[in-house]
Amino acid sequence: MSQGIGTRCVQAGYTPGNGEPRQIPIIQSTTFKYDTSEDMGKLFDLEASGYFYTRLQNPTNDHVAAKIAALEGGCAAMLTSSGQAANFFALFNICECGSHIVASSSIYGGTFNLIAVTMAKMGIEVTFVSPTASDEELDAAFKDNTRAVFGETIANPALTVLDIEKFANAAHRHGVPLVVDNTFPTPVNCRPIEWGADIVTHSTTKYMDGHGAAVGGAIVDSGNFDWMAHADKFPGLTQPDDSYHGIIYAEKFGKEGAFITKATAQLMRDFGCIQSPQNAFLLNLGLESLHVRMPRHVENGLAVARFLQEQEQVAKVSYPGLESDPYYEIAKKYMPNGGCGVVSFELKGGRAAAESFMKKLKLAAIETHVADARTCCLNPATSTHRQMTDEQLAEAGIPAGLVRMSCGLEDKEDLIADIANALK
């Protein structure tokens, strides 16, 4: 029986047996006991499923990962210590020194640096393309060594909307998967797999947790990409892994299990970016109300965006739910119920005006955070990008007067009153 998204938020991932805990139990243990070395050996040979060390897997995490897989419509998932770790694992699982990535240029700055700087030091190059690139421009970005395409459903903080279907078709024309970061809409408002995405990532720190309590990330595999059909491009999945007795992931686990199994057995083993069981438990509490919270975030975001649009102190408002936004039509296609509660707007007075405005807010807190139950805001020019001049900010598409406001779950009338007072 196909269940609704709300039912999956509450029920998926864990079904207790008779007399077992109703809530997902926190398995706060680093290790697990076995009666014989033979039993444990089967785990190390990937011949049996189970747990031997929490650096790789933990039952609490796996229950929550299974819920997120069900929400996205994927076949397998894993939790990571952060959204950055999720994006790195998702890409590095199929890339190696000498590989190439095609990525949307409109993505979170931390992810941009991850791909353009850190992964470049590993010998992985990237070509960035506009999220509005034509099919011809997309095709021109691919190389013989391209191994993945990456983008964000709604970019942070630019709020551009990715044409998932177009990017997926381009990726598949060139025999590589599309990886989509779906943090801002969450699967409540958009499920990229339904539009052709192969791998979906999340910073679960944001709306999924929703309360600023637990840092984490997640990777979901659609199970749709045929690794063996492109075996020459993905040797890590289609050729023997000497570190696991010559196992071939795509053969042993099929296209539905190869990607997540390799990411767990290889990358989590070697990098250890595991989410703590306590954080996974807190994440699950957030997931249980995600379908109730997201419509309120959208309602508040749209109300605030419409109000800001009418204010003389505001030079520009970016919110894909506004009819005047350049991404309105494509947002309606992929997110007919709305995207998120984040609004970006530019104040006419630049850096000084933004700083003064935020200082006068009473409800909205100045935080390096977003997608929370409580409204928060940030001016990149005076915080995350303060080392840049106004001219450099303009070149990067981040005007000095830009404010990113994440509308929480408060009454929209109170948020608008707070903003109106600060604008005065």
N, C-alpha and C positions, 0 to 999 in steps of 0.2 A: 504494500500500500504506500503510495506516494504521500508524504506528509508535508504540511505547510511549513513555511520558514519559521513561524512562531513556535510550532510544536517541536521542530528540530532544535531551536535555541534552548528550549527547556529540557527536552528528553534525550536528544541524540548523544551517542558516544559512550553511554554507561547505563546498563540495565542490571540492577542488583538482584541477586538470587534470594531465595527464602531466608529471612533472618539476617541478611547482609545490610551494610549501611546504605541508607537512602541517598545520602550525599556522597559524591566522589570522595573516597578516602585519601588522605595525604600520606603517601608512603615516604616518610622522611627518613630514608636510609640510603647510605652510599653504596651498600653492597647487598648481596643475596646469597643465602646458604644453599648448598647442594649436597646430596648424600654421597655422591661418587665423583671422581675426576672425569669419568666417562660422560656423566650427565652434563657437566660443565663444558666438556670438550665439544659436545654436539652444538652448543651455543656458539662457541668460537669458530666452528666450521660452517656456521649458518645452516646447519642441518635441522635445527629445532628452534622454535620460538620461545622466548623467555627473557629473563633479565639476569645480568651478572654484575653490572656496575652502572651507577646512575649517570656517569659521564656520557654514556651512550644512550641509554633509554631508562625510563622509569614508568611504572604503571599509571601513576597519576597523570603524567604528561601525555601518555598514549590515549587515555580516555578523552582528554580535552582535545587532542589533535584529531581524534576520530569525529568529535562533534564538529570541528571546523571543516573537516573534509566533507561531512554531510551537508553543512550549510552552503559550501561552494559547489557541491555537486561533483566532487572529486572522488578518487578511489583510494587515496592514501595521503597522509599528512604527517608532519613532524613539527615539534616546537623547538624554538631556538631562544637564546638568551636575550635577543633584541631583534628589531626589524632590520637593522643593518646586517646582523649575522644571517638573517633569513635571505636577504638579497645576495649577499656574498656566497652563501652555500648554493643557492639556486643557480647562480651563474658559474661558479667555480666547479660545480659538479659535472658540467659538460664542457668547460673550457680548460685550456692548459697553455703553457708557454707556446706562443706562435699562433694562438687563436685570435679571432676578431669578433667584436660585438657591434651590432647596430642598435642604437638607443635613441629614444626621444630626447631632445635637448631640454625639454620642459619637465624636469624631475626635481625632487628634493635635493638641496645642495649637498647634503651628506652623501647621498647615493651618487651624485655626479662626481664628487671627489673620490669615492670608492672606486668607481669605474675608470675615471680619467687619470687618476694619480696613483692610487695604491695598486690596482690591478695592472696598470701599465708597468709598474716596477717588476711585476711577475711575468712580463712579456706578453700581456694580453692587450691588444690595441682596440680602439673604439672609434666609430664614426657616429657623430650625433646628427640627427635629422630633426627638422621641425615637426611638431605634432600634426601640423596641417599639410605635411609633404604630400605631393601627388604620387600616384603609383610609379610614375617614371622616376621621380626623385628618390623614392624608396628603393626601387630596383638598382639604381645607380650606386647606392651606398653599400651594396653587398660585395663581398670578395670571395675568392675560393676558400679562404680560411674562416669565413663567418660561421659561428656556431650557435648564436642566439640573437633574438631581438628582445629589447626591454623597453617598457614604458609604464607610466602610472595612470590609472583610470582617471582620477582627478589629481592633478599635480599640486604639490605643496611647495611654495605658497601661491604660485601663479594662477591656480584654479583653471588651467586649460584642461580640456577633456580629450582623452585619447580615442581615436576612431579604431576601436578594438578589432572590428571585422576587417578593416583595410590593412592594419598592421599584421593581423594573423594570416591573411591571404598572401601578403608579401613574404612573410617568414616561410610559409609552407611552399610557395613557389620555388624557394631556394633550399628547401629540405632541412630547415632548422625550426626549433620551437619558439613560440612567443611566451615570454615571461612578463606577467603583469602584476604590479604592486596595486592591490585593491584596498589599501588602508582606509582612505577617506569615505568611500560609499559603503564599505562593508558588504558582505553577501546579502544583507537585508535589502539594499537598494541596487546592487549590480552584481551579477555573477558572470565574470569574464569568460569562464569555460563555455558557457552557452553561446558565446559569440566567436569561439575559435581559439581562445587562449589555451595554452598547454600546461603552463605552470603558473600558479597564483601565489603571491607572497603577501604578508601582512606585518605591520608593526602592531602587535596586539596591545602595546602600551596605550594606543589611542582609543578609539571608540569601543573596541571589543572589551577591554578592561573598563574603560569609561569613567574611572574614578581616581586616576592618578596614583594608583596603589602599587602597580606591578609592571616592571619593564619586561618586554618579551616580544617574540616574533613567531611566525608560522610560515610553513611552505606546504602548499597543496598541489598534488599531481593529478591532472585530469585522467591519466591513464590512456589518453588518446594518441599520443605521439608514438609512431612506430620506429623505435631506435634501430632495429635490425634492418629496416628498409634503407637506412642511411648509415650503415655500419662503419663505413670508412671515415665519417665525420666524428663519430663518437666512440673511439676505441676504449675509453674508460668503462663504457657500458656493454660493449659488444666483443671485447677481447678479454682474455684471462687476466684476473687480478692476482698477481703473485703474492700479495699480502694476505690473501684469503684462499690459499691452496689452488690457485688457478680458476676460481669461480668466474663464470661469465654471467653477469647480472641479468642482462636482457634475455638470456636463454633460461636461466633457472627461475626467475621471478616474473618473466613476461613483461609486456609493456605497461601493465597495471602496477607492478611492484618494483621494477628495476630502479627507477629514479630515487625513490625515498629510501630503499634498502641501501643503495650505494652511498647516499648522502649520510645515512646513519652509520653504516659499518665503516666508512672510510673517513669522511670529513668530520663527523662528530667524534669519532675515535681520535683523530689527530689534532683537531682544534679545540674540542671540548666546550663549545659554546652552548651548553645545555641550559634550558630554563629550569629554575629551581621548582621542586614540587609544590612548595608553598605559593610561589607566584602563579603556577598553573591552577591551583585551587582558587586563588583570587580571580584569575582570568575567567574561570568557569562561572563564578558568581556574576561577573559582568555579562557573559554571554547569555545567561538565563533571562536577562531583561533587554537585550540588544534590540529585539524587534519592537519593543515598546518605546525605547529611548530614541531610536533614529528618526521616527516621524516628528518628534518634538524638536530635535536638533534642526531638522530641515525647516520646520515651521518658523522657528526663531531666526534661523539664518536668512530666510526669504524676507521676513518682516523687517529685520535690521537692514538688509540690502536695499529694500524699497525705500525705507526711511532715509538712508544715507544718500541715495540717488537724488533726493530732492533738496539736499542741503547745499547752500552756496559755498561753504567752506571746503567742500569735497570736490576734488578735480575729477576723480574717476572711481567707479565701483566695479569690482570683478566678482561675479557670482553667476554660475551657469544657469541658475534658476530664474534669472531676470530675462524678460523677453528681449531686452536690448543687448544682452550679452552675445558676443560672437559665437559662443559655444552652446547657445540655448537649444538649437534644433538637434544637435548631436547628443546633447545631454538628455533630451526628451526621448531619443531613440534608445539609449542604453540605460537610462535611469528615469523612467516615467513617473516614479513616486518621489523624485527628488534625489539629490546627491548627498550633501552633508551640511553641517552647520557653520562651516568656515567661510568668512567673507574677507576679501582683501580690498582695501580702499586707499586712495592717495589723497592726502590733505594738501591744500594749495600752499601752505606756509612751509613746506619741506620738513627737514629734520627737527627744527625748533618747534614747529607747530605740532608735530606728532608727539614729541616728548612732553610738551605742555598739555596736550589733550589727554594722554594716557595718565599723567600725574593727577588729573582731576576726576578720573573715573572712580566710582565707589564700589560697584559690583564687579566689574571686570578687573581681574588681577593681572599685573605684568608678570608673565612667566615664559620660560623657554619650554612651552608645552602647547598642546593643541588637542582637540577632540576629547574634552573632559565634560563631566556633569556640570562643572562650574565654568562660567565664562572667563576666558583669559585672552590676553592680547600681547602683541610683540611688534616693535618697530625695528626691523633688521638693521637700519642705519645706525641706531644707537646701542645695538646689542651684538647679534651674531655677525654682522657685517660692518662693525664700527671702524675697522681698519681701512675701509675704502673711502675714497673721496666721493663727493656728490656726482662728479663726472663718471667715475668708475661704476658707481651704483646704477646710473642711468644706462650705461652700456650693457650692464648685466640684466637689465630689465627690472631692476628693483629700485624705484625712485626713492629719494631720501625721505619723502613724506609718506611712504607706504606703511600702513598698519594692517597686520593680519589679526583678525578677531575671530576667535572660536566661540560661537554662541552655545551656551550650555543649556540647562533644563529649567532655568528660571522663567518667570512670566515675561513674555515678550514686551508687555507694556512697561515693565520695570527696566528692562534692558534699554529700550528706546529712550525712556526718561533719563537714564544714566548717561547715555551717549549725547542726548540733547543738551544736558547740563554741562557736560565737558566741552562740547563744541562752543558754548557761549564764552 
